[in-house]
Amino acid sequence: MATVRSLQSFAKKSETIIKRSEEAKRETTVLVCTGGGCIASGSLEIVEAFKSAIQAAGLPHKVVGTGCMGPCSKGPVVRIVPENCIYQNLSVQDVERVVSEHLVGGTPVQDLLLTDDHPEKIIHEEKESAFLGPQRKVVLRNCGLIDPLDIEAYIGRRGYQGLAKVLAGMTSGQIIEELKESGLKGRGGAGFPTWLKWHFTADSPGTEKYVLCNADEGDPGAFMDRSVLEGDPHSIIEGMAIAAFAIGATQGYVYVRAEYPLAVARLKHAIDQARDYGLLGEQVLGTNFTFDLDIRMGSGAFVCGEETAL
């Protein structure tokens, strides 16, 4: 992977990647959820089964492992695009039927399609689902659609364009004002305006400043942060880099629980890719901006909560 050494080079390269990504949307692709829940149900074996069956059928279709698609209780979940046909609870034995009947024959396998539970009905497209249809994904916009291990899949969805815009000439004040106009707030319960956090930090007199991402989740069954880290880690990196530029930081830390090994592995991979690409480290994209990231893993809820832990 060649390091991009200027904003101009990144603009040119990203334009090519975005164009290629738009063209690829017309091609039949098999998206297999490889989020933590679906992996536990055997989705990695499903990925390999699809690759083998598609190759045996002589088809040109790609098979892509993605982050979480949403219906975790129905995993392994597979989405066929561009028609957005979703299959649920697939087994390795089901893959041959999907390839022969759907990808070759052109007819979706009715008894394997996603169903709504209340009332129970077959879902032919995502928009028909009572659960998925009304959703407007913002933070999770890329999860379930891109390969989290491929930085160019993220760039193809216009990733890192916000960072490039900032580096091209925005001031700290302009960034914070845009954040204020957006109305972005924290989701931890207090609803504290994000722009105020950035404003206070940017105006503080300290010379060494840091960006901290708290990706630990203490609520039982809460996996929002994990889903983003597993399915779209580059969005975390880009957001932290923009925050660093706005407040004048050169170092960031992601605090994540050790019980999220898949999320940690994918974030580490994404950080390495971003460094190799020139999006992290010294003189990001050839500018005077320097920023790098490190991961700090928690020791588990029991240890972290023990009275002598600090």
N, C-alpha and C positions, 0 to 999 in steps of 0.2 A: 504494500500500500504506500503510494507516494505521498509525502507530506506536502500539504498545500501551504504556500509561503506568502500569499497575498490575498487581500479581499477580492481583487480582480480575478485572480485564478479560481478562487472559490465560487464566485458568481458564475463564471463560465462553466466550471465543472458541475455545479449543482443544476444549472440550466439543462445540461445534457442528461443528467441523472433523472430530473423531474420529467423531461420529455419521454425518456425511456420508460419510466414508471407509468405515465399516462397511457402510453401505447400498450403496455403489458396488461392494463385493466380489461382489454378486449379479449385477452387470451384465457382459455380455461385453465384454472389453477385449483389445486386441492390444498385447502388450508386445514391443517390439523392442530387442534389446541394442544399445546405442550406446556400449559400452566401446571402448577403443582397438583391441583385436583385431578386433572385428566391424566397426568403422568402416573399418578397412583392407580388409575384405572387401566393403564396399559397403552397410553397413546403413543409412546415411543415405538412400540412394536407395530402400531397402526401405520406410523410414518414409513417404516421399512417395508411393510406389506404393500402399501400403495406404490412405493417406488418400484418394487419388484413386479407387481401386476401391471403397472402402466408400461414399464419397459417391455414386458412379455407381450403386451398387446400392440406394441409398436406405436404408441401414442407420444406426442411431443410435450404433454402436459407436465408442469412442475408440481412438486409436492413441497409445501412450506410449513415448517413448524412455527406456530405463533404463540402469543400470550393468551390469557384467559378470554373466552368468548362470552361468558356470562352464565349459561345454564350448567353449573358445575355438577349438580346432582344427576345430570343426564350424560356424563362423560363416559368414554371418550367422545368428544364432539368434533364433527368435521363439516366444514363449509366448502361448497363448490361455487366458485365465482367464475364469470360475472353474474350468474343467475341468482346467487345468494340462497342456494338450496342447502339446508342444514340437516345433517344426520346425527342421531343420538345413540348412545349406548352401543357403539360399534365394537365388534370383535374382529380379530384377525380373519376369521372365517367369512365375515360379512364383506370384506374388502373386494373379493373376487366378484361378488354380485354387483357392487356399486360400479366397478370398472366395466364389467361386461354389459350390464343393463343400462347404466346411466351414461358413462363416458363414451362407450362404444355405441350403444343402442339409442341413446338420446332420451331414455325414459327414466325418470327418478324411481328409486325403489321405495314404493309407498310404505311398506311396513317398517322401514328403517328411518323414516323421516322424523324430525323433531315434532313432538306433540305438546299442546297446552294441556295442563291438568284440570283447569276449571274454566269452562267446560273442556273435556278432553276432545281435541280435534287435531288432525294432521296439519302441520305447517309446511307449506310449499315454499314460502319466501319469508325472510326475517320480518318484514313489515306486517305479516299476517299474525304474528305472535302477540298475544295479550301481554306477555312479559317483556319481550324485546322490542316489539313494534313501536311503542310510544317513546322509547328512550332516545334522548339527544345526548350523545356522549361528547364530553368536552375533555376532561382529563384523560379519559380512557379511549379517546378517539382513534388511537392507533392499535390498541390492544385487540388481538384477534384478527388483525389484518396484515401485520408485517412480521418479518423474522427479527426477533429482538437481538439476534447475534450479528446482524448485518447493518452496519452504519449507513450504507447507501440506501437501504430500504427506508430508513428514517429520513434521510435527505430527500428521497423521492417523494415523500409526503410533506415536502417543504420544511423539513427539519433543519435547524440551525440557521434559518433565515432571520429569525428574531435577533440572534446574537450578531449576525453579520450586519444587520441594520443598526444595531447599537454601536458596533465598532466603526461603522462608516461615518459617524459624526454626531451621534446624540450625546448630550450632556447628562450628568447624573440627575439634575433637576428635571430635564425633559422626560427621562425614563420614569421617575417617580410621579410626575404629573400625569403621564399616560396610564400608569398603574392606578392612580387615584380616580381618573375618569372611567376606568374599567369597572370599578366597584368591587374588585377582588377582595375577599375576606377569608380569614382562617376558618377551617372546618372543625376545629377542636372543641367547639361548644360556645366560646365567647364571641365568635364572629368579629374578631378584632381586625380592623382594616390593614391590609398588607402594606399599603403605601406608607402608613404611619411608622411601621416597624423599620422599613427601609430609610425613611426620612430621619428618624431619630438616630439610627446608626450612622448614616452618612454625615450628619451634623455633629456627631460626638467627637471630642477632641483627640481621642486615642489615635496613635499612628499605626498600630497593628490591629487589623480587623479581620474577622472570619465569617464565613457563611456556614451555618450548621443546618443540616437536614435531619430532622427527627423521623426516621422511618421505623421506629419501634411502635408496636401496637399492643396495648395491654388488655383491651376489651376482648373477652372470649368470643371467638368466631369472627373477629374483625380482620379482614385481609385486604383493605383498600390499598395500603402502601405496598404490600407484597405484590399485588396484582400489577401495579404500575412498574415496580422494579423488575418483575419477571417479564412483562410484556412490552415495555417501552422505556428502557433505562436511559436512552439518550435524551428523553424529554426532561428527566431529572437533571442531567448534566448541563443541558442548555439553560434551564431555568436558574440553576445555581450560578452559572457563569454570568448571566445577565445581572443577577443580584449582586455578585461580586464587583462587577464594573460600576454599578450604581452606588455602592457604599464605599468603594475603595479598598476592597479586600484582594488578597493574592492567594489565599488558601481556603479550601473548603473541606468540611468533614461530613460524611454520611454516617449517622448512627443507626445501625440496623441490628435486629436481634439475631443471635447465632442460630436460632431455630429456623431461620429462613435460608438454608444453604443454596437453594436454586437461585433465589433473588440475589444473594451475595455473589455467586459465581457469574451471573449474567451482568451484574453491575461492574464487577472487576473487568470482565471482557470488554464492556462498553467503554470504560475509562481508558483501557489500553488502546482501543481503536481510536478514541478521540485524541489521545496523545499522538499516535502515529499519523493521524490526519492533519495535525496542526491546530486542533480545536481546544487543546489543553496544553499547559506548560508555558515555557518562555515565549514571549512575543507571539501571542495567538494570532494566526492568520497574517503574520508579518507586521502586526501593529505593536504599540508600546504596552499593550495589556498583557499581563502575566497572571495566570491563574491555574492552580492544580487542585486535584481532589484526592482525598484519602478516605478509606473506610475504617470505621471503628465498630467492632461487634460487641453487643451486650453479652453478659454472662448468664442470661436466663432470668426470668422473673423472680425465682426464689432467691438467687444470689443477690441480684440488684436490690431487692427489697429487704434484705437482712440488715439488722440495725448497725452492724459494724462494717458494712460494705464500703463506706466512704472513709 
